[in-house]
Amino acid sequence: MRSLKFRVWSEEDGEYRTDCKLRYLFTSPTGLPSTVYNDEGDRFDIEQYTGLKDKNGKEIYEGDIVEIFGDIARISWLNDGCCFHANNDDGYIATIYLVSKHGVVVGNIHKNPELLKEGV
């Protein structure tokens, strides 16, 4: 059985944190990372590891921005398909499996939002 792995983005600190004690979880129907709050009311975005790495060996997380087949796309969860996938403003690009074989992580939605077109 595989273990679940997450990373947590701190809106307040503008960085990924590993020392968070989280209390409340609110999921987003839009496919964006889930929002969590600690006891002090600080906001965090929690992103799950997909279980796969890109073609260069870098772990792929929900919220990562990838380049695949000449397109830039965001990794998100697809409720209807029960899987992670890459999508952009034009829609679906590739399955997470194809991203792992042919794609490269080039950033994430917190540090590099300019890589995505409007509306992704």
PyMOL commands that set and color helices and strands:
alter all, ss='L'
color gray80, all
select helices_A, chain A and resi 96-102+113-115
alter helices_A, ss='H'
color red, helices_A
select strands_A, chain A and resi 6-10+15-17+24-26+34-37+43-53+59-61+64-68+71-78+83-88+91-95+104-108
alter strands_A, ss='S'
color yellow, strands_A
deselect
rebuild
show_as cartoon
